[in-house]
Amino acid sequence: MRLRYPLAPAHQRTVVALGGGHGLSATLSALRLLTDQVTAVVTVADDGGSSGRLRAELGVLPPGDLRMALAALCDDSEWGHLWRDVLQHRFSGAGDLRGHALGNLMIVSIWELLGDTVGGLDVVGRLLGARGRVLPMAAEPLEIIAEIVGHDPARPDETVLVKGQHRVASSPGRVSSIGITPTYPKPCPEALEAISGADWVMLGPGSWFTSVMPHLLVPALADALVATPARRLLNLNLDVHRGETRDFRAEDHVASLAANAPALRLDVVLADPSVVGDRASLRAAAAELGAELIIAQVAAGEHPDVHDPLRLAAAFRDVLG
């Protein structure tokens, strides 16, 4: 027996979710309980692990974050779960396949056969019975470039330029600015179309400077986010002050969004109670972007740094109406 949309509102909203990695997967795992009308617009800047190897060897978009988004949207059936597990299977051993995710190889193979990146992702989506669509945020691979203070622990006050998503994400220093190359990448027309036709657009959660903010650095994508008639929601991370955003507060995330995309307005900032320090400061930061602050329990009880899909779906349902 399949339980379809246990939290679905009367009207299924059309939602575009932007991000990458586990953060985007959390959003998609919640949204798929509410609507089939979901489009994931996924970062294409990964240069580490299996994705990085395929990108370097074949010049393709890094498939890993795209694969994870597809897996998160799989149908709740034996067939959907089987193909999800196939996609996510990672090879062990000591040979050339070690560390590769089977889904990455499958996606790249389909791209080579079809000569069509978006069409290839749609094919994999059909295999999964995916409740939605997955698109890249640009039509070519991107490189993250960041100015990082204290990248070298021996020189904690020195600012250095660090290139590559993996190096930026793993740096022990503090990111002071972020950019991409190429500066004006080729846009993905289907992603722009999805944003312009959405009821809601969602940013976050995810690695702030390497999964969330890069979407705002693609000029065509940023313009689409500003121009869309959709309402816009920012879903804050559960761990706001470690990793790439060490020493940040929740309101610092909102402020950095405003600094990097001053024309972008928000309607809702969603935060778990655990990340809210000074509620008044966070509410004021949200108001600067035109947004209402909504505080809702969305963290998993036993794993407070992980979003609970049902709780997050319930929060989204209340916001989407």
VENBELUR-V907082 format. One record per backbone hydrogen bond with DSSP energy under -1.0 kcal/mol. NH is the residue of the N-H (numbers start at 0). CO is the residue of the C=O. E is the energy in kcal/mol with one decimal. If there is no record, write none. Layout:
# VENBELUR-V907082
NH	CO	E
NH	CO	E
This chain:
# VENBELUR-V907082
7	4	-1.7
14	36	-2.9
15	199	-2.2
16	38	-2.6
17	201	-3.0
18	40	-1.8
23	19	-1.3
24	20	-1.9
25	21	-2.1
26	22	-1.7
27	23	-2.7
28	24	-2.6
29	25	-1.2
30	26	-2.7
31	27	-2.3
32	29	-1.4
33	30	-2.3
34	30	-2.1
37	35	-1.8
38	14	-2.3
39	132	-3.1
40	16	-2.8
41	134	-2.8
42	18	-2.2
51	47	-2.3
52	48	-2.0
53	49	-2.2
54	50	-2.5
55	51	-2.4
56	52	-2.4
57	53	-2.5
58	54	-1.9
66	62	-2.7
67	63	-2.2
68	64	-1.9
69	65	-2.2
70	66	-2.5
71	67	-1.9
72	68	-1.0
73	70	-1.3
74	127	-2.4
76	74	-2.0
80	76	-2.8
81	77	-2.1
82	78	-2.3
83	79	-2.1
84	80	-2.4
85	81	-2.2
86	82	-2.6
87	83	-2.0
88	84	-1.0
90	99	-2.5
97	94	-1.4
98	90	-2.6
99	96	-2.3
101	88	-3.4
102	86	-2.0
104	100	-1.6
105	101	-2.6
106	102	-2.7
107	103	-2.2
108	104	-2.3
109	105	-2.4
110	106	-2.3
111	107	-2.2
112	108	-2.2
113	109	-2.7
114	110	-2.9
119	115	-2.2
120	116	-1.9
121	117	-2.1
122	118	-1.8
123	119	-1.9
124	120	-2.3
125	121	-2.0
126	122	-1.8
127	123	-1.7
129	124	-2.9
130	72	-2.9
131	129	-1.5
132	37	-2.6
134	39	-3.2
136	41	-2.6
138	185	-3.3
141	43	-2.3
142	180	-2.5
144	178	-2.7
145	161	-2.8
146	176	-1.8
147	159	-2.9
148	173	-3.0
149	157	-2.7
154	151	-2.7
157	154	-1.7
159	147	-2.3
161	145	-3.3
163	143	-3.4
167	163	-2.4
168	164	-3.0
169	165	-1.7
170	167	-1.0
173	148	-2.8
175	146	-3.4
176	146	-1.2
178	144	-2.6
180	142	-1.7
191	187	-1.8
192	188	-2.4
193	189	-2.1
194	190	-2.2
195	191	-2.1
196	192	-1.3
197	194	-1.0
198	13	-2.6
199	13	-2.0
200	230	-2.6
201	15	-3.0
202	232	-2.7
203	17	-1.0
210	206	-2.5
211	206	-1.6
212	207	-2.9
214	211	-1.1
215	212	-1.7
216	213	-1.4
221	217	-2.9
222	218	-2.6
223	219	-1.8
224	220	-2.2
225	221	-1.9
226	222	-2.4
227	223	-2.0
230	198	-2.5
232	200	-2.8
233	267	-2.5
234	202	-3.0
235	269	-2.5
244	241	-1.4
245	242	-1.4
246	240	-2.1
247	244	-2.3
252	248	-1.2
253	249	-1.4
254	250	-2.2
255	251	-2.3
256	252	-1.7
257	253	-2.0
258	254	-2.1
259	255	-1.8
260	256	-1.9
263	260	-1.8
265	288	-2.8
266	231	-2.7
267	231	-1.9
268	291	-2.6
269	233	-2.9
270	293	-2.4
274	271	-1.9
275	272	-1.1
281	277	-2.2
282	278	-2.6
283	279	-2.2
284	280	-2.3
285	281	-2.3
286	282	-2.3
287	283	-1.6
288	285	-1.3
289	286	-1.7
290	285	-2.6
291	266	-2.5
293	268	-3.0
295	270	-2.0
299	305	-3.1
305	302	-2.3
307	297	-2.8
311	307	-2.9
312	308	-2.5
313	309	-2.3
314	310	-2.1
315	311	-2.7
316	312	-2.8
317	313	-2.0
318	314	-1.7
319	315	-3.5
320	316	-1.8
